[in-house]
């Protein structure tokens, strides 16, 4: 199937305004249903949400059974009639009056563990890297990356290809009009290995393969793989060394996933007939992140902390990137996370009562019973500490994935003849980020908003001035799925209740150790909330302070670094002026320095957060912040 150059498909046309939306998410274990309706103020708002077990396994083996159950619970909670009297017809749509039917039905799906892709490219640091970015952007988990220069012998590559059992293969290599022998040799390697689809181990169906390489080799690749695989050709991922074109491959993989992979879910085709659109859940989240960047301005970083994986999304220079840390989660992958980061790194976020305690058994119990929730304050503290480490490690992985194109020819001039910038450097600079968005159960179920901010700030370590938001109700995917049908309605869903503002964090950085010693001046700050006089004060290094700034309020902020080497967002020694967005926490002043280390003060970081918030609440209305806590 050949896509247009930009890989875009025209959205479905709608002839009337969307006043109600039924949104579904079919996960591996839980199917969720949410109802949005236009309120008296004229905006779409969440009415209610309910969930039920996903029914793709025995004894049900019918994905629509779980969907109907979740929607039935939604009907019971709202009094809204949504299910069609005929079980085969699905839902009542469009709306047939108040409290009856929905104008649009959108669904996202990650049932069956999501999309698993085997990536094959000629050069590991070039075409294979671009292909991996395309697969991740499509919402996939990359099971393996095979490249001509990956250092493995042919028989080792053959064995690995046979082991992974992917849902599909993405093959790339060669620039337009370049050499064809390397990419055809990769095609022959794949043919010889004969990979079998994950949902069809007997090989009765053909494995989908997307070819996104040199178009001059398309005919040969089709001749090699076409007899035993379902091959579709799309425009080249790297048509030139200095250009990357991943959109067509991303779109094709999403289409194939829904048409061939998700079709293995029992009665999935019926679900497709019931909905206006069905989108892979990670892809829907990516669309929501793009909308966030478009509306709030970029760059934007978004994280989704799950039980098995942690996804990181970023929008940099209007390009969406995604990475998946497949073994860094808080339930199914909890033991993997503990093994990778170590007890010491998790322990630095825990209070003194954890000293000398071996928490391995607690983590193991969570991995054995992944659907359980923390029942004690200690279990909650441990889960939030692990979330910080999952974010820290996943961000490091994201920075490795999101890099400038390698192999690009650079023209030298007198300004850089002795200081040639390297290709392949990470594009993720924390001091450039304008917005950070958090999602996942550990955030949405946190008892206090400041705990969400603490996880995001401690785990991701933003620099400069950054706005913080989180998805309180798992609504991000619904807004992304709606974007292809009605962008206006999608924005209302996203900014109505999906995105909850936490506030703004100010985090200066300074490479000098002596200058950042606790108690030394870090910033001079002027803070002007709406309708209030300006408060001017000095902020010291090694502190964590919170100033009250409610949601919907913007305060004028003028920051002057106390040292020529200190940067607060505008560069070393440069003053920063602008508006700080309010939120559930407020304005956070984090002068603990970067990177964060184990605190040496009288409190741990977690205790410092609690003390800073308590001080802000008690000192609201005073002329200067008091009670700021030492956090490092």
ABEGO torsion letter per residue (X at the ends): XBBBAAGBBBBBBBABBBABBBBBBBBAABBBBBBBBBBAAGBBBBABBBBBBBBABOAAGBAAAAAAAAAAAAAAAAGBBABBABAAAEBBOBBAEBGBEBABBBBBBABGGEBBBBBBBABAABAAAAAAAAAAAAGBBBABBBBAAAGBBAAAAAAAAAAAGBABBBBBEEBBGBBAAAAAAAAAAAAAAGBBBAABAAGABBBBBBBABBAAAAAAAAAAAAAABBBBBBBBABABAABBBAAAAAAAAAAAAAAAAAAABBGAAAAAAABABBBBAAAAAAAAAAAAAAAAEOBBBBBBBBAABBBBBBBBGGBBBBBBBAABBABAAAAAAAAAAEAAAAAAABBAAABGBBAAAAAAAAAABAABBBABAAAAAAAAAAAAAAAAAAAAAAAAABBBBBGBBBBBBAAAAABBBBBGBBABBAAABABBBBBEAAAAABABAAAAAAAAAAAAGBBEBBBBBBBAAGAAAAAAAAAAABAAAAAAAAAAAABBBAEBBBBBBBABAAAABBGBBABBBBBBBBGBBBBBBBBBBGBBBBBBBBBGBBBBBBBBBABAABBAGAEBGBBBBEBBBBBAAEBBBBAAEOBBBBBABABBAAAAAAAAAAAAAAABGBABBBGBBBAX
